[in-house]
Amino acid sequence: MKEAVVLYPSPHVGHLVSMVELGKLLLTHRPALSIHILIAAAPYIAGRTDKYISTVSASVPSIKFHHLPIVTPVSTTATHLEVLTLEVLHFSKPRVHEELINISKTCKIHGLIMDFFCTSGLSVANELHIPSYFFITSGACFLALYLHLPTLHQNTTKNFKDMKEHFLNVPGLLPVLATDMPKPFLERDNKAYQYFLDFATQVPQAAGIMINTFEFLESKVVRAISDGLCVPDNPTPPIYCIGPLILADDKRGGSSKTSPEDARKCITWLDSQPNQSVVFLCFGSLGLFTKEQLREIAIGLEKSGQRFLWVVRDPPSHNLSLALSMNESEDGFVSADEVEKNLRGLMESDEGKLIRERAMAMKNAAKAAMIEGGSSQVALSKLVESWN
C-alpha cells in the first residue's frame, strides 16, 4: 500500500503555497510519499489559486489536490475574516472525514498536517486513528502566544483591548502590550476569540508541531515552547523547526496578479540598484488598506527619499490597518510623516545599519539551516523517520 501524508491548509493563498512547499520538502526526504492536499473553499476572495494548483499538479505528480464541497458559514455578516474561515473549516469536518477514508482505501496515511486555522480536523484524525500534526506558518513567537492563550485567559476577566498600558508575560517573549495582541484575540466575546481559545486547548493533543522557522532565528522562544513553559498544564508535542519555507521558483501559475513581464521588470530594476539600498514592502495576501491609508503610505515613501519596491493589492479594505511598529491613531491609521520617519531611521541611522546587518546575518543562518546537515533539514528528517 502506498505511503501518504495529507495536508490541510486554510483557504488563504499564502497558507496554501506554504503547505505545497512543505509537501515538496517532504518528498525530498521520502520520494515514495503521496502528498494529498485538502482544499476548502473560502467564502471570500482569498487569492487566486486555480492556475497555481494546476501548475503544481502538472509539475509535481506526487502532489494531489482534493477540493472539498462548498459550505455556507453561519456568520455571513461577520466582521472578522477569521470567523468566516473558521466556520467554513468547522462545517467541513464531515467532508474531511470522507476524504481521509477515501484516501486510506489505497494509502497508508502517516499523518494529517493542518495549519492552526484547521484545528477542527484534529477530532477527525483522532477518530480515524491518524496521527495529527500542526504546521505553523507564522513562526515560533506566534505559536508561543497561541499556546499560552488559555493561561492568559484564566489570569484576567478583561478584554485585552481594554487593558491599556498592561503587559502580558508569555514564556520566551518580551512582555507583550495587551492592546497589541492579534486582532481576533482582543475581545473575549468575539466568536473568533472563542474559536482560537478552544483550539489552543486542543493543540497539545497533536503528535507534533512543525514551525516555519529555524532555531537560530527564534532559539529562546523555541526552547520555551519545547520545555513546556507555554502549556503549563499539559504535555507539549515534539517541536520541529523546518523553515524557512519559501517558494522554490517563480512558477506561481496565476496565484499572483503580477505578469511575467512586470516581474522581470522588477528584477531588472532591483539588479540595477546599489546593494542593500531598497526597502521591500509586502503585507501578505490579505494585506489590504483603505485608499486613505494607501495614499499616506505612498506619500511617506516618497518623502523618505528611499528606493522601494511595494506590493499593492486591491480592492482596499476598511477593516485592516497597517501592521508596522509606528505611532498610530486609535483605528490603526498611520500618517505619512510616521512612515517617512521610520524609513529614514531604518536606512540612514546607525541603529538602522545594525538592524540591516542583523537581517543579513539571519539570511545567512537561514541558508545554513536548509542545506544538508542544517538544523531544519535534520529536524524534518527526524520527523519523517518517526513514520517508519
For each residue, the residues with C-beta under 8 A, 3 or more apart:
1: 106 107 108
2: 32 34 106 107 108
3: 30 32 33 34 107 108 110 387
4: 33 34 35 36 103 107 108 109 110
5: 23 26 33 34 35 36 109 110 111 113
6: 36 37 38 99 100 103 109 111 112 113 130
7: 19 22 23 35 36 37 38 113 114 135
8: 19 37 38 96 112 113 114 115 118 121
9: 12 15 16 18 19 37 38 39 114 115 118
10: 15 40 85 89 115 117 118
11: 15 16 39 40 41 42 46 85 88
12: 9 15 16 42 46 47 85 285 286
13: 16 17 46 47 48 49 52 255 285
14: 17 18 47 137 284 285
15: 9 10 11 12 18 19 115 117 137
16: 9 11 12 13 19 20 37 39 47 49 52 255
17: 13 14 20 21 52 247 252 255
18: 9 14 15 21 22 115 135 137 212 245
19: 7 8 9 15 16 22 23 37 113 115 135
20: 16 17 23 24 37 56 63
21: 17 18 24 25 245 246 247 248
22: 7 18 19 25 26 113 135 210 242 245
23: 5 7 19 20 26 27 35 37 60 63
24: 20 21 27 28 60 63 248
25: 21 22 28 29 242 245 380
26: 5 22 23 29 30 33 35 380 384
27: 23 24 30 31 33 35 60 62 63
28: 24 25 31
29: 25 26 380 381 384
30: 3 26 27 33 384 387
31: 27 28 62
32: 2 3
33: 3 4 5 26 27 30 62 110
34: 2 3 4 5 62 64 107
35: 4 5 7 23 26 27 62 63 64
36: 4 5 6 7 64 65 66 99 103 107
37: 6 7 8 9 16 19 20 23 63 64 65 66
38: 6 7 8 9 66 68 96 99
39: 9 11 16 49 53 65 66 67 68
40: 10 11 68 88 89 92
41: 11 67 68 69 70 71 88
42: 11 12 45 46 84 85 88
43: 72 73 76 84 88
44: 81 84
45: 42
46: 11 12 13 42 49 285 286
47: 12 13 14 16 255 285
48: 13 51 52 254 255 256 257
49: 13 16 39 46 52 53 255
50: 53 54 254
51: 48 54 55 252 253 254 255
52: 13 16 17 48 49 55 56 252 253 254 255
53: 39 49 50 56 57 65 253
54: 50 51 57 58 253
55: 51 52 58 59 251 252 253 254
56: 20 52 53 59 60 63 65 253
57: 53 54 60 61 63 64 65
58: 54 55
59: 55 56 251
60: 23 24 27 56 57 63
61: 57
62: 27 31 33 34 35
63: 20 23 24 27 35 37 56 57 60
64: 34 35 36 37 57
65: 36 37 39 53 56 57
66: 36 37 38 39 99 103
67: 39 41
68: 38 39 40 41 71 92 95 96 99
69: 41 95
70: 41
71: 41 68 88 91 92 95
72: 43 76 91
73: 43 76 78 83 84 87 88 91
74: 87 91
75: 78 83 84 87 191
76: 43 72 73 84
77:
78: 73 75 81 83 84 87 191
79: 83 319
80: 83 84 183 184 190 191 192 319
81: 44 78 84 85 286 319
82: 85 86 117 184 192 195 196
83: 73 75 78 79 80 86 87 190 191 192 195
84: 42 43 44 73 75 76 78 80 81 87 88
85: 10 11 12 42 81 82 88 89 117
86: 82 83 89 90 117 120 191 192 195
87: 73 74 75 78 83 84 90 91
88: 11 40 41 42 43 71 73 84 85 91 92
89: 10 40 85 86 92 117 118 120 121
90: 86 87 93 120 195
91: 71 72 73 74 87 88
92: 40 68 71 88 89 95 96 120
93: 90 96 97 120 121 123 124
94: 97 98
95: 68 69 71 92 98 99
96: 8 38 68 92 93 99 100 121 124
97: 93 94 100 101 124 127 128
98: 94 95 101 102
99: 6 36 38 66 68 95 96 102 103
100: 6 96 97 103 104 109 112 124 125 128 130
101: 97 98 104 105 128
102: 98 99 105
103: 4 6 36 66 99 100 106 107 109
104: 100 101 107 108 109 128 130
105: 101 102
106: 1 2 103
107: 1 2 3 4 34 36 103 104
108: 1 2 3 4 104
109: 4 5 6 100 103 104 112 130
110: 3 4 5 33 131 387
111: 5 6 130 131 132 133 207 387
112: 6 8 100 109 121 124 125 130 131 132 133
113: 5 6 7 8 19 22 132 133 134 135 210
114: 7 8 9 117 118 119 121 122 132 133 134 135
115: 8 9 10 15 18 19 118 134 135 136 137
116: 119 134 136 138 146 199 203
117: 10 15 82 85 86 89 114
118: 8 9 10 89 114 115 121
119: 114 116 122 134 199 202 203
120: 86 89 90 92 93 123 124 199
121: 8 89 93 96 112 114 118 124 125 132
122: 114 119 125 126 132 202 205 206
123: 93 120 126 127
124: 93 96 97 100 112 120 121 127 128
125: 100 112 121 122 128 130 131 132
126: 122 123 129 130 132 205
127: 97 123 124
128: 97 100 101 104 124 125
129: 126
130: 6 100 104 109 111 112 125 126
131: 110 111 112 125 207 208
132: 111 112 113 114 121 122 125 126 205 206 207
133: 111 112 113 114 206 207 208 209 210
134: 113 114 115 116 119 203 206 208 209 210
135: 7 18 19 22 113 114 115 209 210 211 212
136: 115 116 139 140 142 143 146 209 210 211 212
137: 14 15 18 115 212
138: 116 142 143 212
139: 136 142 143 211 212 213 217 218
140: 136 143 144 172 211 213 218 221 222 225 241
141: 144 145 172 173 218 221
142: 136 138 139 145 146 182
143: 136 138 139 140 146 147 209 211 221 225 230
144: 140 141 147 148 170 171 172 173 221 224 225 230
145: 141 142 148 149 170 173 176 181 182
146: 116 136 142 143 149 196 200 203
147: 143 144 200 203 204 225 230 231 236
148: 144 145 151 152 170 171 230 231
149: 145 146 152 153 185 196 197 200
150: 153 154 197 200 201
151: 148 154 155 230 231 232
152: 148 149 155 156 168 170
153: 149 150 156 188 197
154: 150 151
155: 151 152
156: 152 153 163
157:
158: 162 163
159: 162 163 186 187 188 189
160: 163 168 178 179 181 185 186 187
161: 178 179 186 187
162: 158 159
163: 156 158 159 160 166 178 179
164: 178 179
165: 177
166: 163 177 178
167: 175 176 177 178
168: 152 160 175 176 177 178 181
169: 175
170: 144 145 148 152 173 176 230
171: 144 148 221 224 225 229 230
172: 140 141 144 220 221 222 223 224 225 229 230
173: 141 144 145 170 176 221 224
174:
175: 167 168 169
176: 145 167 168 170 173 180 181
177: 165 166 167 168 180
178: 160 161 163 164 166 167 168 181
179: 160 161 163 164 186
180: 176 177
181: 145 160 168 176 178 185 186
182: 142 145 185 186
183: 80 186
184: 80 82 190 192 193 196
185: 149 160 181 182 193 196
186: 159 160 161 179 181 182 183 190 193
187: 159 160 161 190 193
188: 153 159 193 194
189: 159 193 194
190: 80 83 184 186 187 193 194
191: 75 78 80 83 86 194 195
192: 80 82 83 86 184 195 196
193: 184 185 186 187 188 189 190 196 197
194: 188 189 190 191 197 198
195: 82 83 86 90 191 192 198 199
196: 82 146 149 184 185 192 193 199 200
197: 149 150 153 193 194 200 201
198: 194 195 201 202
199: 116 119 120 195 196 202 203
200: 146 147 149 150 196 197 203
201: 150 197 198 204
202: 119 122 198 199 205
203: 116 119 134 146 147 199 200 206 209 237
204: 147 201 231 234 235 236 237
205: 122 126 132 202
206: 122 132 133 134 203 209 237
207: 111 131 132 133 237 238
208: 131 133 134 237 238 239 240 383 386
209: 133 134 135 136 143 203 206 237 238 239 240
210: 22 113 133 134 135 136 240 242 383
211: 135 136 139 140 143 222 239 240 241 242 243
212: 18 135 136 137 138 139 242 243 244 245
213: 139 140 217 218 222 241 243 244
214: 217 218 241 243 244 365 366 369 370 374 375 376
215: 218 219 222 241 369 375 376
216: 219 362 365 368 369 375
217: 139 213 214 362 365 366
218: 139 140 141 213 214 215 221 222 241
219: 215 216 222 223
220: 172 223 224
221: 140 141 143 144 171 172 173 218 224 225
222: 140 172 211 213 215 218 219 225 226 239 241
223: 172 219 220 226 227
224: 144 171 172 173 220 221 227 229 230
225: 140 143 144 147 171 172 221 222 228 229 230 236 239
226: 222 223 236 239
227: 223 224 236
228: 225 231 232 235 236
229: 171 172 224 225 232
230: 143 144 147 148 151 170 171 172 224 225 236
231: 147 148 151 204 228 234 235 236
232: 151 228 229
233:
234: 204 231
235: 204 228 231
236: 147 204 225 226 227 228 230 231 239
237: 203 204 206 207 208 209
238: 207 208 209 383
239: 208 209 211 222 225 226 236
240: 208 209 210 211 379 380 382 383
241: 140 211 213 214 215 218 222 369 375 376 379
242: 22 25 210 211 212 245 376 379 380 383
243: 211 212 213 214 366 369 376
244: 212 213 214 366 369 370 376
245: 18 21 22 25 212 242
246: 21
247: 17 21 250 252
248: 21 24
249:
250: 247 263
251: 55 59
252: 17 51 52 55 247 255 256
253: 51 52 53 54 55 56
254: 48 50 51 52 55
255: 13 16 17 47 48 49 51 52 252
256: 48 252
257: 48
258: 262 263 266
259: 262 263
260: 263 264
261: 264 265
262: 258 259 265 266
263: 250 258 259 260 266 267
264: 260 261 267 268
265: 261 262 268 269
266: 258 262 263 269 270 309
267: 263 264 270 271
268: 264 265 271 272
269: 265 266 272 273 309
270: 266 267 273 278 309
271: 267 268
272: 268 269
273: 269 270 277 278 307
274: 277
275:
276: 356 360
277: 273 274 306 307 347
278: 270 273 307 308 309
279: 301 306 307 308 309 343 346 347
280: 308 309 310
281: 297 301 308 309 310 311
282: 287 310 311
283: 287 289 311 313 322 323
284: 14 287
285: 12 13 14 46 47 313
286: 12 46 81 320
287: 282 283 284 311 313 320 323
288: 313 314 315 316 317 320
289: 283 293 294 297 316 317 320 321 322
290: 293 294 316 317 318
291: 294 295 316
292: 295 296 333
293: 289 290 296 297 316 321 322 333 334
294: 289 290 291 297 298 312 316
295: 291 292 298 299
296: 292 293 299 300 333 334 335 336 339
297: 281 289 293 294 300 301 310 322 334 336 339
298: 294 295 301 302 336
299: 295 296 302 303 336 339 340
300: 296 297 303 304 335 336 337 338 339 340 343
301: 279 281 297 298 304 306 308 310 339 340 343
302: 298 299
303: 299 300 336 337 340
304: 300 301 339 340 343 344 347
305: 344
306: 277 279 301 343 344 347
307: 273 277 278 279
308: 278 279 280 281 301 343
309: 266 269 270 278 279 280 281
310: 280 281 282 297 301
311: 281 282 283 287
312: 294
313: 283 285 287 288
314: 288
315: 288
316: 288 289 290 291 293 294
317: 288 289 290 320
318: 290
319: 79 80 81
320: 286 287 288 289 317
321: 289 293 328 331 332 333 334
322: 283 289 293 297 326 328 332 333 334
323: 283 287
324: 334 339 342
325: 342
326: 322 334 338 339 342
327: 334 338
328: 321 322 332 333 334 338
329: 332 333
330:
331: 321
332: 321 322 328 329
333: 292 293 296 321 322 328 329
334: 293 296 297 321 322 324 326 327 328 338 339
335: 296 300 338 339
336: 296 297 298 299 300 303 339 340
337: 300 303 340 341
338: 300 326 327 328 334 335 341 342
339: 296 297 299 300 301 304 324 326 334 335 336 342 343
340: 299 300 301 303 304 336 337 343 344
341: 337 338 344 345
342: 324 325 326 338 339 345 346
343: 279 300 301 304 306 308 339 340 346 347
344: 304 305 306 340 341 347 348 349
345: 341 342 348 349 351 352
346: 279 342 343 349 352 355 356
347: 277 279 304 306 343 344 352
348: 344 345 352
349: 344 345 346 352 353
350: 353 354
351: 345 354 355
352: 345 346 347 348 349 355 356
353: 349 350 356 357
354: 350 351 357 358
355: 346 351 352 358 359
356: 276 346 352 353 359 360
357: 353 354 360 361
358: 354 355 361 362
359: 355 356 362 363
360: 276 356 357 363 364
361: 357 358 364 365
362: 216 217 358 359 365 366
363: 359 360 366 367
364: 360 361 367 368
365: 214 216 217 361 362 368 369
366: 214 217 243 244 362 363 369 370
367: 363 364 370 371
368: 216 364 365 371 374 375
369: 214 215 216 241 243 244 365 366 374 375 376 377
370: 214 244 366 367 374 376 377
371: 367 368 374 377
372: 377
373: 377 378
374: 214 368 369 370 371 377 378
375: 214 215 216 241 368 369 378 379
376: 214 215 241 242 243 244 369 370 379 380
377: 369 370 371 372 373 374 380 381
378: 373 374 375 381 382
379: 240 241 242 375 376 382 383
380: 25 26 29 240 242 376 377 383 384
381: 29 377 378 384 385
382: 240 378 379 385 386
383: 208 210 238 240 242 379 380 386 387
384: 26 29 30 380 381 387
385: 381 382 388
386: 208 382 383
387: 3 30 110 111 383 384
388: 385
